[in-house]
Amino acid sequence: MGPQSTPDLSTQASSPSLSTVAIVGLGTMGTGIAEVLTRAGREVIGIDTDEAAARRAVSALESATARAVQRERLTERERQDALARFRTFTDLQAAADADLVIEVVPEDYELKRQVFAALDAVVRPDTILATGTNALSVTRLAADSQRPERVLGVHFFNPAPAMKLVEVVSSVLTAPTAVTAVTELAHDLGKDPIAVGDRPGFVADGLLFGYLNQAAAMYEAKYATREDIDAAMKLGCGLPMGPLALLDLIGVDTARTVLEAMYAESQDRLHAPAPVLGQLAEAGLTGRKAGRGFYTYEAPGSATVVPDAESPAAADEGSAGRPVSGVGVAGSGTMASGIAEVFAKAGYKVVLAARSLEKAEKAKARIAKSLGRSVDKGRMTAEARDAALAAVTPAGSLDAFADVDLAVEAVAEDLAVKQELFKTLDKVCKPGAVLATTTSSLPVVACARATSRPQDVIGMHFFNPAPAMKLVEVVRTVLTADDVHATVRAVCAKVRKHPVDCGDRAGFIVNALLFPYLNNAIKMVEEHYATLDDIDAAMKLGGGYPMGPFELLDVVGLDVSLAIEKVLHAEFRDPGLAPAPLLEHLVAAGCLGRKTGRGFREYAARR
């Protein structure tokens, strides 16, 4: 059945189009796609020159469907029918009767070209040929085919049975009927297809691999440990995996191949593969499949990480910290009140100082509301709430910080404002008090130099909302004393936060990796490559992100995002980090996101 006679699947689900599908390459992805198709009622012809791979595919399908029966997602009869629809062969001639062929052989252009050339001689004139590549040119494969109008890309995500996203990739040569037929098939499989043009990485991997590359470069520069980089992105952004663990899962060699293709097209230095990727790949340390990559695994193919020479020691603090019982929090906004709440719940005596006593009391009232919600949700007792609230003393002046052991500022993200505040803290706070800034983008050392005791100054970057977010980036300057660093890490443990260590440079870990990714998403829209909705859907469905990039930008605030982009660009001087013009235009127009009712999207007016 060719695409010219594709039925409307919404009304003819019992008579599906593309009813017979051949899968060429029965590795993990090919086997996963076969499972999706057989369970959706398609006849599947599995083809692999390696008979052992074919046997593994059959065994994997038997196991997966057995689990589905145990979980009552399939009946035993449905399982047997699905297994009967999967046949394996070692010769491409078996694809002769297929309506659609999907190749998922290794990412090597010559190998894929040979597969397509062989298929040209076997399949019917109306059979659609799809490549599962995410890095190589669909257009080039089409142009080398005898039927370029029938060639497109169908990019599933791993594991194919679980992941909802499918990118349907058309070249300038692809017939619209072929795109329509494959898109309808994806819908019928219960997937969420998005239509994209031909460029390396498409939408999801095009954004994902640039981010992964920057994380590899950050690790290679010894800016932060692999554990801290991964923990920062999981806890700071809600991602299911850290970038280095994800590189090991994908395969370091695969990531390098994708990035090489992206860099060849974009010439953006952010896409130039970090040298460590090449070094690991050439040493055969390609990740989980090899048993070692950025991490070391129990065995090849295992997901269990085992300690190695880079693993952090059980007791990694170089020196004892200073005693902390009283904490001062400077500021009256959401972040200041949130941080004060965190310390109060952990049993510290907290002085909450603002520019006036009235502002400080309003901030304490905000804490009372937050604690009240925790009681209502059963997360704390009324007694614990009362004790925490009693531990907070509002003050209208920093003079109240005279006896605190740790002073944390959470005022406006303005260097001049912060420097003036640190000058005051220097005068007010007792000798030996630790002075911390919550800045997310400004140099900590500039705050330190405003004091006569720069060794006592450190960064403690909490994430908003502070009571809920587990991450704190602990930012040492070249002047920070070892015992100050040890003090802050010990305090983080007491307030049940996860500290990650990083140096004093723009963006620290999270923002330095997050905002170039957000900026690249904006560039995709500027280039009319994909829509806001498709990009957001791609990253949520294909990458497991809790929010799409445009949802996140509107929540963070476009003005805040632009300010961070400018700081990153100014520090690293990389042209690829220059803020996207569309972001600058929206900020100039006053479209700052949810807080103004309009950013990349429009929002209902707040009442």
KOLPAKOL-510681 format. One line per 4 residues: number of its first residue (from 1); for each residue x, y, z of C-alpha. Coordinates in pm, 1 decimal. Example, Ala and Ser with C-alpha at 12.3 -4.5 7.8 and 13.67 -1.06 7.14 Angstrom:
// KOLPAKOL-510681
1) 1230.0,-450.0,780.0 | 1367.0,-106.0,714.0
***
This chain:
// KOLPAKOL-510681
1) 0.0,0.0,0.0 | 161.8,325.2,-110.6 | 128.8,671.5,41.8 | -93.4,784.6,-246.3
5) -373.3,573.5,-99.6 | -305.2,639.9,267.0 | -634.0,609.6,460.8 | -741.5,847.4,732.8
9) -619.0,674.4,1048.6 | -860.1,869.2,1267.3 | -1153.2,689.7,1105.4 | -988.6,370.2,976.6
13) -769.7,247.0,1260.5 | -871.8,-109.3,1170.9 | -711.5,-73.7,825.8 | -373.9,84.6,893.5
17) -150.1,232.1,625.3 | 210.6,120.3,600.5 | 100.0,-216.7,735.3 | 426.8,-397.3,664.0
21) 746.0,-235.5,788.9 | 1100.5,-359.7,746.4 | 1364.0,-267.9,1006.0 | 1723.5,-288.6,883.1
25) 1960.7,-317.2,1178.9 | 1850.0,-501.1,1492.6 | 2053.0,-328.4,1758.9 | 1892.1,-164.1,2060.7
29) 1710.2,100.1,1857.5 | 1598.8,-132.7,1578.1 | 1466.1,-384.1,1829.8 | 1282.7,-111.7,2020.2
33) 1116.1,20.0,1703.3 | 1017.6,-336.3,1609.9 | 848.6,-378.6,1948.5 | 649.9,-56.6,1902.2
37) 535.5,-160.8,1554.6 | 440.7,-520.7,1635.9 | 240.8,-416.5,1941.8 | 56.1,-166.1,1720.8
41) -49.9,-439.6,1477.7 | 212.2,-398.1,1206.4 | 383.8,-684.6,1029.6 | 754.1,-633.8,1095.8
45) 1039.9,-773.6,891.6 | 1360.3,-754.0,1096.5 | 1677.7,-765.1,889.6 | 2033.5,-794.8,1021.3
49) 2335.0,-963.8,861.4 | 2433.0,-1083.7,1209.4 | 2218.8,-1385.4,1300.0 | 2308.2,-1339.1,1667.7
53) 2165.9,-984.8,1657.8 | 1843.0,-1121.3,1509.9 | 1819.4,-1384.8,1784.1 | 1878.3,-1117.6,2050.6
57) 1603.5,-904.8,1897.2 | 1354.8,-1193.0,1913.0 | 1456.0,-1268.7,2272.3 | 1425.2,-900.5,2369.6
61) 1076.0,-881.2,2217.2 | 971.5,-1198.4,2400.1 | 1095.0,-1055.7,2730.5 | 939.3,-711.6,2677.8
65) 598.9,-852.0,2586.6 | 612.0,-1096.2,2879.2 | 667.8,-803.3,3114.7 | 374.9,-624.4,2950.3
69) 152.0,-925.6,3021.4 | 267.5,-933.1,3386.2 | 177.0,-564.7,3417.1 | -160.3,-632.6,3251.2
73) -82.9,-404.9,2956.9 | -120.3,-695.3,2712.6 | -316.4,-1019.1,2720.9 | -131.0,-1343.8,2649.0
77) -322.1,-1371.6,2319.6 | -215.5,-1020.4,2219.1 | 142.4,-1108.1,2312.0 | 141.2,-1419.5,2094.6
81) -8.3,-1223.1,1804.0 | 260.4,-954.4,1837.6 | 540.6,-1214.0,1843.2 | 391.1,-1381.0,1533.6
85) 407.2,-1051.0,1347.2 | 787.8,-1027.6,1390.6 | 1002.6,-1226.1,1148.5 | 1379.2,-1195.7,1110.0
89) 1604.6,-1237.2,807.7 | 1969.0,-1184.5,715.0 | 1910.1,-1067.8,355.7 | 1774.1,-730.7,241.1
93) 1567.8,-918.3,-21.2 | 1321.2,-979.7,264.9 | 1217.3,-612.3,241.4 | 1062.0,-663.5,-102.2
97) 702.5,-652.5,26.4 | 747.5,-370.7,279.7 | 543.5,-50.0,259.4 | 807.3,127.9,469.3
101) 1171.8,45.4,539.3 | 1349.2,205.2,837.5 | 1726.6,164.3,848.3 | 1897.4,194.6,1185.4
105) 2245.9,68.7,1100.9 | 2552.1,241.0,1257.4 | 2609.4,613.6,1190.0 | 2838.9,568.9,889.4
109) 2739.3,742.6,566.4 | 2892.5,487.9,329.1 | 2724.4,198.3,510.1 | 2385.9,372.3,496.7
113) 2435.7,459.6,128.7 | 2505.9,94.6,50.3 | 2191.0,-11.0,235.9 | 1980.1,239.8,41.1
117) 2135.3,135.1,-291.0 | 2057.1,-230.0,-218.0 | 1701.2,-142.1,-113.4 | 1647.7,51.9,-436.6
121) 1695.4,-273.9,-624.2 | 1457.7,-467.9,-398.6 | 1156.1,-263.2,-288.0 | 847.8,-149.8,-478.3
125) 850.6,195.5,-646.1 | 603.2,330.9,-389.1 | 785.5,200.2,-79.0 | 902.2,472.3,157.2
129) 1266.3,451.4,264.9 | 1346.9,607.2,601.7 | 1678.5,660.6,774.1 | 1701.9,661.6,1151.0
133) 2007.8,888.5,1148.9 | 2033.9,1184.5,1382.6 | 2364.4,1315.7,1249.3 | 2403.7,1241.0,879.0
137) 2245.8,1424.2,586.3 | 1904.7,1290.2,487.4 | 1925.9,1503.1,172.8 | 2253.0,1342.1,66.1
141) 2111.7,991.9,120.6 | 1803.0,1090.4,-79.4 | 2004.6,1239.9,-364.6 | 2206.6,919.4,-392.7
145) 1887.8,711.0,-402.5 | 1698.7,618.2,-719.9 | 1378.7,751.1,-559.5 | 1470.7,1066.2,-365.4
149) 1106.5,1170.4,-326.9 | 1043.2,855.6,-118.7 | 1337.3,910.9,122.0 | 1299.3,1081.0,458.9
153) 1421.7,1058.6,816.8 | 1233.7,893.2,1103.3 | 1417.1,963.3,1427.3 | 1291.8,763.5,1725.1
157) 1438.2,820.6,2071.6 | 1585.7,556.0,2298.3 | 1418.5,355.4,2447.2 | 1174.9,360.8,2154.8
161) 885.7,186.5,2336.0 | 887.3,448.2,2614.2 | 986.1,772.0,2441.6 | 696.9,959.7,2280.7
165) 883.9,1183.6,2038.4 | 942.8,1099.3,1673.3 | 1109.7,1354.2,1445.5 | 990.4,1317.0,1085.1
169) 1263.9,1469.0,870.5 | 1205.7,1577.6,514.3 | 1464.2,1693.3,262.9 | 1392.4,1939.5,-18.0
173) 1337.2,1629.9,-234.5 | 1084.2,1447.9,-13.7 | 727.9,1413.7,-140.8 | 467.1,1558.3,101.7
177) 262.7,1236.0,70.2 | 552.5,1037.5,217.0 | 579.2,1278.3,511.7 | 203.0,1256.1,569.2
181) 201.2,875.2,561.9 | 487.9,843.0,810.8 | 343.6,1115.1,1036.8 | 9.3,932.6,1048.1
185) 189.7,608.7,1124.8 | 367.8,776.0,1417.6 | 33.9,900.5,1553.6 | -110.9,551.0,1517.3
189) 183.1,413.5,1717.9 | 88.2,646.3,2003.9 | 384.1,875.4,1938.9 | 403.2,1253.7,1911.3
193) 562.6,1333.4,1574.3 | 707.2,1671.8,1480.1 | 798.7,1763.0,1124.1 | 1144.8,1913.7,1076.4
197) 1388.3,1992.7,799.0 | 1721.4,1829.1,734.8 | 2007.5,1950.5,952.1 | 2242.2,1764.1,1188.3
201) 2080.2,1675.3,1518.3 | 1738.3,1801.2,1404.5 | 1559.9,1970.8,1699.7 | 1612.6,1760.2,2012.1
205) 1966.8,1638.3,1950.5 | 2060.4,1967.9,1786.6 | 1996.9,2136.1,2121.1 | 2096.9,1845.9,2343.4
209) 2439.2,1772.2,2198.2 | 2560.8,2130.7,2216.8 | 2478.3,2122.3,2589.0 | 2647.5,1784.2,2634.2
213) 2955.9,1913.6,2453.9 | 2982.0,2214.7,2684.5 | 2953.9,1985.7,2986.0 | 3236.6,1767.8,2851.7
217) 3449.7,2080.1,2798.8 | 3371.8,2199.1,3152.6 | 3485.4,1863.0,3291.1 | 3795.1,1861.3,3071.3
221) 3894.8,2206.4,3202.5 | 3876.0,2062.8,3558.0 | 3633.3,2341.8,3646.2 | 3414.6,2093.1,3834.0
225) 3409.5,1719.4,3895.5 | 3196.2,1487.4,3685.4 | 2980.1,1413.1,3992.2 | 2923.8,1783.1,4063.5
229) 2844.3,1868.2,3700.0 | 2587.8,1588.5,3681.8 | 2434.8,1663.0,4022.8 | 2410.5,2033.7,3939.8
233) 2207.3,1976.2,3622.8 | 1981.9,1712.6,3779.9 | 1908.3,1911.1,4095.5 | 1926.2,2261.0,3946.6
237) 1721.0,2191.6,3631.8 | 1521.4,1881.7,3718.4 | 1683.3,1675.6,3441.9 | 1652.0,1296.5,3458.2
241) 2027.5,1246.0,3406.4 | 2340.7,1453.5,3430.6 | 2515.0,1535.9,3100.9 | 2823.5,1319.5,3150.9
245) 2621.6,1015.8,3259.2 | 2400.7,1077.4,2954.1 | 2705.1,1089.3,2724.1 | 2807.1,749.5,2862.0
249) 2456.8,615.9,2793.1 | 2441.2,754.6,2437.5 | 2798.3,652.2,2359.8 | 3092.1,893.5,2358.0
253) 3175.0,793.6,1999.5 | 2816.6,854.2,1886.1 | 2813.6,1197.1,2052.0 | 3138.4,1289.2,1880.5
257) 2996.3,1184.5,1541.2 | 2684.2,1398.3,1591.8 | 2890.9,1699.1,1702.5 | 3129.4,1666.3,1407.8
261) 2828.7,1680.4,1174.9 | 2681.3,1977.6,1360.7 | 3010.4,2167.5,1355.5 | 3061.5,2097.4,983.6
265) 2733.8,2276.1,914.4 | 2729.9,2551.7,1177.5 | 3102.7,2628.1,1225.9 | 2992.0,2728.2,1576.2
269) 3273.1,2662.5,1825.0 | 3014.0,2545.2,2075.7 | 2959.2,2244.1,1845.6 | 3329.8,2164.8,1793.2
273) 3367.4,1836.1,1984.2 | 3551.3,1877.4,2313.9 | 3891.6,1705.8,2275.9 | 3813.8,1472.6,2566.5
277) 3538.7,1311.3,2355.8 | 3792.8,1219.1,2088.3 | 4043.9,1097.4,2344.8 | 3790.4,871.6,2514.6
281) 3652.9,741.4,2184.6 | 3998.6,662.3,2044.0 | 4088.2,479.6,2366.6 | 3774.1,266.5,2332.4
285) 3622.1,424.2,2643.9 | 3288.6,487.6,2476.7 | 3062.8,474.0,2782.4 | 2833.7,211.6,2928.8
289) 2862.2,-20.1,2629.3 | 3238.9,-43.5,2686.3 | 3218.2,-52.2,3065.3 | 3398.2,278.8,3094.4
293) 3359.5,634.3,2969.1 | 3335.4,939.3,3192.3 | 3245.5,689.4,3466.3 | 3347.1,328.4,3525.2
297) 3077.5,58.3,3518.5 | 3046.4,-286.2,3672.7 | 3068.0,-449.6,3330.2 | 3018.7,-355.8,2963.4
301) 2650.5,-273.0,2916.2 | 2589.3,-231.0,3289.1 | 2423.6,80.1,3432.7 | 2591.2,29.1,3772.3
305) 2867.5,282.5,3838.8 | 3162.8,154.6,4043.4 | 3429.4,362.1,4219.8 | 3743.1,451.9,4028.7
309) 4040.6,684.6,4066.9 | 3821.6,993.5,4016.6 | 3554.3,898.7,4268.5 | 3529.6,1144.3,4559.2
313) 3675.1,1017.2,4884.7 | 3437.6,952.1,5173.5 | 3590.4,1238.5,5371.6 | 3696.1,1499.6,5121.1
317) 3713.0,1813.8,5330.6 | 4064.2,1954.3,5353.4 | 4010.8,2132.6,5684.4 | 3765.5,2174.1,5967.4
321) 3507.5,2446.6,5932.9 | 3411.8,2732.0,6162.2 | 3122.2,2695.8,6409.7 | 2791.7,2843.0,6288.9
325) 2488.9,2895.8,6510.1 | 2358.9,3237.5,6400.9 | 2286.4,3327.2,6036.5 | 2208.7,3665.9,5884.4
329) 2012.4,3689.6,5559.0 | 2011.8,4025.2,5381.0 | 1719.1,4103.1,5149.1 | 1341.0,4105.7,5148.1
333) 1248.4,3931.2,4823.9 | 1141.2,3574.9,4748.9 | 1494.7,3440.4,4748.8 | 1590.4,3605.4,5079.2
337) 1278.7,3483.1,5258.9 | 1322.8,3136.5,5109.8 | 1684.7,3111.6,5227.9 | 1588.7,3240.2,5574.4
341) 1318.4,2971.2,5590.3 | 1572.2,2701.4,5497.5 | 1808.3,2804.5,5779.4 | 1529.5,2845.6,6035.4
345) 1386.4,2498.2,5964.1 | 1736.0,2353.0,6018.2 | 1754.7,2500.8,6368.5 | 1968.0,2810.2,6308.1
349) 1891.3,3144.2,6469.0 | 1820.1,3374.4,6174.8 | 1832.9,3752.9,6147.9 | 1641.5,3867.4,5838.4
353) 1751.8,4221.1,5754.4 | 1596.0,4448.8,5491.8 | 1612.5,4819.5,5409.4 | 1335.8,4881.4,5661.2
357) 1180.6,4689.2,5946.9 | 848.6,4692.7,5761.0 | 1004.1,4515.8,5460.0 | 1171.4,4262.5,5689.4
361) 843.5,4190.6,5865.6 | 669.0,4140.6,5529.4 | 942.5,3892.4,5435.3 | 886.0,3707.1,5764.7
365) 511.8,3700.8,5689.2 | 596.7,3534.0,5357.3 | 792.3,3270.5,5551.1 | 492.4,3216.8,5780.8
369) 268.3,3153.2,5478.9 | 517.6,2908.4,5329.1 | 552.9,2718.1,5657.0 | 174.5,2714.7,5691.7
373) 143.3,2548.5,5350.4 | 395.1,2284.2,5462.5 | 181.0,2209.8,5767.6 | -133.5,2188.6,5552.9
377) 40.2,1937.8,5324.3 | 158.2,1729.4,5617.7 | 524.9,1801.1,5556.8 | 586.0,1945.4,5903.5
381) 408.1,1971.1,6237.5 | 254.0,2288.4,6375.2 | 513.1,2276.8,6654.2 | 800.3,2264.6,6405.2
385) 643.6,2555.5,6215.3 | 617.9,2763.3,6530.3 | 978.0,2685.9,6627.6 | 1108.3,2778.6,6282.3
389) 912.4,3103.1,6275.4 | 1030.8,3194.8,6624.8 | 1391.3,3149.2,6507.3 | 1354.3,3436.1,6255.0
393) 1414.1,3788.9,6382.5 | 1329.1,4069.3,6136.7 | 1555.8,4375.3,6134.6 | 1561.2,4705.2,5948.5
397) 1939.7,4738.1,5939.1 | 2248.7,4525.6,5876.1 | 2370.2,4636.2,6217.6 | 2169.3,4340.1,6347.5
401) 2432.4,4110.1,6192.7 | 2689.5,4197.8,6461.8 | 2685.2,3850.2,6617.9 | 2606.6,3621.2,6321.5
405) 2854.5,3351.3,6218.9 | 2737.9,3343.8,5856.0 | 2595.8,3638.0,5658.6 | 2419.0,3556.8,5328.2
409) 2313.9,3837.9,5095.1 | 2020.9,3792.2,4856.5 | 1970.0,4144.6,4724.2 | 1936.8,4275.4,4367.4
413) 2167.3,4127.0,4101.4 | 2361.0,4451.9,4067.7 | 2735.1,4451.1,4135.9 | 2750.1,4805.9,4271.9
417) 2464.5,4731.4,4514.4 | 2629.8,4410.7,4631.3 | 2970.3,4575.3,4673.9 | 2820.2,4847.1,4894.7
421) 2646.3,4579.9,5098.3 | 2972.6,4385.4,5145.9 | 3147.7,4702.4,5259.1 | 2880.3,4733.0,5528.3
425) 2905.5,4364.9,5624.0 | 3282.1,4409.6,5659.2 | 3224.0,4682.0,5918.3 | 2930.8,4520.4,6097.9
429) 3012.8,4147.7,6115.9 | 3246.2,4010.1,6379.4 | 3592.8,3879.7,6286.6 | 3574.7,3523.4,6152.8
433) 3217.8,3551.7,6024.3 | 3169.6,3392.4,5681.6 | 3030.1,3636.4,5422.8 | 2837.4,3477.1,5132.8
437) 2672.5,3606.5,4817.2 | 2387.9,3430.1,4635.6 | 2477.3,3587.1,4299.8 | 2402.5,3374.1,3995.0
441) 2608.5,3569.1,3743.1 | 2836.1,3828.6,3902.7 | 3200.2,3771.9,4005.5 | 3221.4,3667.3,4369.9
445) 3575.0,3803.7,4393.2 | 3446.0,4154.6,4313.7 | 3228.1,4131.2,4626.6 | 3523.5,3992.3,4823.9
449) 3752.5,4279.0,4722.4 | 3500.3,4527.0,4862.5 | 3595.2,4395.4,5209.6 | 3913.9,4392.9,5415.6
453) 3879.7,4013.8,5455.5 | 3838.2,3859.2,5110.0 | 3942.8,3520.5,5250.6 | 3610.7,3507.5,5438.6
457) 3395.5,3561.6,5126.8 | 3237.6,3280.5,4924.5 | 2945.7,3222.6,4689.0 | 2639.5,3025.0,4798.9
461) 2412.2,3015.0,4496.9 | 2072.8,2884.9,4608.3 | 1807.0,2806.1,4347.0 | 1453.1,2938.7,4348.9
465) 1236.1,2839.4,4533.3 | 1506.1,2786.4,4797.7 | 1294.9,2569.1,5034.7 | 1223.6,2317.7,4754.6
469) 1541.8,2320.3,4543.2 | 1814.4,2091.5,4676.8 | 2114.0,2243.2,4498.1 | 2364.6,2501.1,4624.6
473) 2658.7,2598.8,4405.7 | 2951.8,2668.4,4639.3 | 3174.3,2919.5,4462.1 | 3532.9,2963.4,4578.8
477) 3739.9,3257.0,4465.6 | 4119.7,3239.7,4443.2 | 4121.0,3414.6,4782.3 | 3865.8,3202.8,4974.3
481) 4011.4,3028.1,5280.3 | 3989.3,2648.0,5305.8 | 3804.0,2659.9,5637.2 | 3544.3,2898.6,5489.9
485) 3481.4,2648.7,5211.2 | 3457.1,2364.9,5465.5 | 3218.1,2572.5,5677.2 | 2977.5,2631.2,5390.8
489) 2978.1,2266.6,5285.0 | 2900.1,2162.6,5642.4 | 2617.8,2419.1,5661.9 | 2474.8,2286.1,5333.0
493) 2466.5,1937.0,5480.2 | 2286.0,2060.9,5792.3 | 2019.2,2242.9,5588.9 | 1982.4,1930.9,5368.6
497) 2109.0,2085.0,5050.1 | 2345.6,1923.8,4800.1 | 2659.8,2137.2,4757.4 | 2857.9,2134.2,4432.3
501) 3196.9,2301.6,4411.8 | 3290.9,2535.3,4130.6 | 3522.3,2824.4,4060.4 | 3440.5,3192.3,4031.3
505) 3349.9,3236.1,3666.5 | 3037.5,3346.4,3483.7 | 2737.8,3116.0,3511.0 | 2908.4,2872.1,3749.4
509) 2787.4,2523.5,3647.6 | 2412.5,2541.3,3589.4 | 2371.4,2873.8,3411.8 | 2687.3,2823.4,3205.6
513) 2535.0,2504.1,3062.4 | 2167.3,2602.1,3064.8 | 2167.0,2942.0,2896.9 | 2364.4,2857.5,2580.4
517) 2109.2,2578.0,2528.5 | 1822.2,2826.0,2573.8 | 1993.7,3072.3,2339.3 | 2032.7,2803.9,2071.4
521) 1662.3,2721.9,2098.0 | 1582.1,3088.6,2025.9 | 1813.9,3078.7,1723.2 | 1619.9,2778.6,1587.3
525) 1302.3,2988.3,1595.0 | 1480.4,3286.1,1438.5 | 1592.5,3062.8,1154.1 | 1234.7,2934.4,1107.3
529) 1364.5,2579.9,1152.5 | 1098.2,2482.0,1406.9 | 814.8,2638.7,1604.4 | 811.7,2723.3,1974.2
533) 563.6,2443.1,2035.7 | 762.6,2183.4,1843.8 | 1087.6,2274.7,2018.9 | 926.1,2266.3,2363.9
537) 761.6,1933.1,2281.7 | 1086.8,1790.1,2145.2 | 1284.5,1866.0,2461.1 | 1013.6,1742.3,2696.2
541) 930.4,1426.0,2502.4 | 1273.4,1350.1,2355.0 | 1499.9,1474.4,2633.3 | 1286.1,1422.4,2942.8
545) 1312.0,1790.6,3034.3 | 1049.5,1907.8,3287.0 | 988.7,2223.5,3078.8 | 1057.6,2318.9,2720.4
549) 1311.9,2598.2,2663.3 | 1050.4,2863.8,2582.2 | 834.2,2771.6,2879.7 | 1144.5,2804.1,3097.1
553) 1254.0,3135.9,2944.4 | 912.3,3286.0,3011.6 | 922.4,3163.7,3372.6 | 1277.5,3285.0,3440.2
557) 1209.7,3619.4,3272.2 | 1349.7,3727.8,2938.4 | 1528.3,4023.5,3095.6 | 1701.2,3799.2,3349.1
561) 1789.0,3553.5,3073.1 | 1933.1,3827.4,2853.7 | 2143.1,3962.0,3140.8 | 2292.7,3616.2,3202.8
565) 2357.0,3563.9,2830.2 | 2542.0,3896.3,2816.3 | 2757.6,3805.2,3116.1 | 2848.9,3468.1,2960.9
569) 2930.9,3630.1,2626.9 | 3141.3,3899.9,2791.2 | 3343.0,3648.9,2994.9 | 3401.6,3373.2,2739.4
573) 3407.7,3595.6,2425.8 | 3265.5,3312.7,2215.9 | 3055.6,3438.6,1920.3 | 2820.5,3142.0,1970.9
577) 2725.7,3282.6,2311.2 | 2610.0,3619.3,2175.6 | 2244.8,3666.8,2279.7 | 1997.9,3583.7,2003.7
581) 1862.9,3909.2,1851.6 | 1503.3,3790.5,1902.4 | 1564.0,3777.4,2278.4 | 1700.4,4133.2,2275.8
585) 1405.1,4256.1,2068.5 | 1146.5,4105.3,2302.1 | 1315.5,4253.9,2608.9 | 1333.2,4595.1,2438.1
589) 959.7,4567.5,2369.1 | 887.2,4497.7,2736.8 | 784.8,4137.5,2670.3 | 960.0,3980.1,2967.6
593) 764.5,3657.7,3011.8 | 491.8,3554.2,3252.1 | 553.6,3847.2,3484.6 | 443.8,4094.1,3212.3
597) 180.6,3868.8,3052.6 | 381.7,3825.5,2734.5 | 718.0,3678.1,2642.8 | 760.0,3411.6,2378.4
601) 394.8,3334.7,2447.2 | 102.6,3539.1,2574.5 | -46.9,3472.0,2917.4 | -377.3,3558.0,3078.7
605) -357.9,3882.7,3275.4 | -300.6,3832.5,3645.3 | -593.9,3931.4,3862.6
***
